[in-house]
């Protein structure tokens, strides 16, 4: 994984135990031009220089709230945004297998799985 993604994982979870495979991987960036009628936050999020991003969805009000499941959390709005971003990437030529989605919640992982099936 690229160094920015690794830094996030190392800081939050792995106590700096992860290392990039090599310099090429560490410096990896998105190698495609995002095409189509892309506006606002999508264009900003999908810039090649943007490797890790946190989106503030609080301006959507109650739609931005998490739903508590049995032992986890999920968020429908965030799942829809992730799907939109992935669709934009694949329409611009990025292979599905080259896209990674990280979530700390099993509930969100389950929701994302269902979201991408439809």
C-alpha positions in Angstrom: 0.0 0.0 0.0 1.1 3.6 -0.6 2.9 5.4 2.3 -0.1 7.7 3.1 -2.5 4.8 3.4 0.0 2.9 5.4 0.6 5.9 7.7 -3.1 6.0 8.5 -3.3 2.2 9.3 0.0 2.3 11.2 -1.2 5.2 13.4 -4.7 3.9 14.1 -4.2 0.2 14.3 -0.7 -1.3 13.8 1.6 0.6 16.1 4.0 1.4 13.2 4.6 -2.3 12.4 3.6 -2.0 8.7 6.2 -1.2 6.0 5.8 -0.4 2.3 7.0 -3.2 0.1 9.3 -0.9 -1.9 9.7 2.8 -2.9 7.5 2.3 -6.0 4.6 1.1 -3.9 5.2 3.8 -1.3 4.9 6.5 -3.9 2.1 5.0 -5.9 -0.6 7.4 -7.1 -3.8 7.2 -9.1 -2.7 6.9 -12.8 -5.9 8.0 -14.6 -7.6 11.2 -15.5 -11.1 11.3 -14.0 -13.5 11.9 -16.9 -17.1 12.9 -17.3 -19.2 15.6 -15.7 -17.5 15.5 -12.3 -18.2 18.3 -9.9 -17.5 19.5 -6.4 -16.2 17.1 -3.8 -15.9 14.2 -6.2 -13.3 16.0 -8.2 -11.4 17.1 -5.1 -11.5 13.6 -3.5 -10.3 11.8 -6.7 -7.3 14.0 -7.5 -4.3 11.8 -8.0 -2.5 13.6 -5.2 -5.3 12.7 -2.7 -4.5 9.3 -1.3 -6.4 9.4 2.0 -9.5 11.5 2.6 -12.0 12.0 5.3 -15.3 13.5 4.3 -17.4 15.6 6.7 -21.0 14.6 6.0 -22.5 16.5 8.9 -24.1 19.1 6.7 -26.5 16.4 5.5 -28.1 16.4 8.9 -29.8 13.2 10.1 -28.8 11.4 6.9 -25.2 11.5 8.1 -25.9 9.7 11.4 -24.7 6.1 12.0 -27.1 3.3 12.5 -26.2 1.0 15.4 -26.5 -2.7 14.5 -26.2 -5.7 16.9 -22.5 -5.1 17.6 -21.4 -2.5 15.1 -22.3 0.7 13.2 -23.2 1.5 9.6 -24.0 4.6 7.6 -26.2 4.5 4.5 -25.1 7.9 3.3 -21.4 7.0 3.5 -22.0 3.8 1.7 -23.7 5.7 -1.2 -20.8 8.1 -1.4 -18.3 5.3 -1.5 -20.3 3.6 -4.3 -20.5 6.9 -6.3 -16.7 7.4 -5.9 -16.0 3.8 -7.0 -18.3 4.1 -10.0 -16.6 7.3 -11.0 -13.2 5.6 -10.8 -14.2 2.6 -12.8 -15.9 4.8 -15.5 -12.5 6.6 -15.8 -10.6 3.3 -16.4 -9.5 2.2 -12.9 -9.9 -1.5 -12.5 -12.2 -2.6 -9.6 -9.3 -4.7 -8.2 -7.2 -1.6 -7.8 -9.7 0.1 -5.5 -9.4 -0.4 -1.8 -12.1 0.6 0.8 -11.2 0.7 4.5 -13.8 0.6 7.3 -13.3 -0.1 10.9 -16.9 -1.4 11.4 -18.2 -4.8 10.4 -21.7 -3.3 10.1 -20.4 -0.8 7.5 -18.5 -3.7 5.7 -21.8 -5.7 5.5 -23.7 -2.6 4.2 -21.0 -1.9 1.6 -21.2 -5.5 0.4 -25.0 -5.1 0.0 -24.6 -1.7 -1.6 -22.2 -2.9 -4.3 -24.4 -5.8 -5.2 -27.3 -3.6 -6.3 
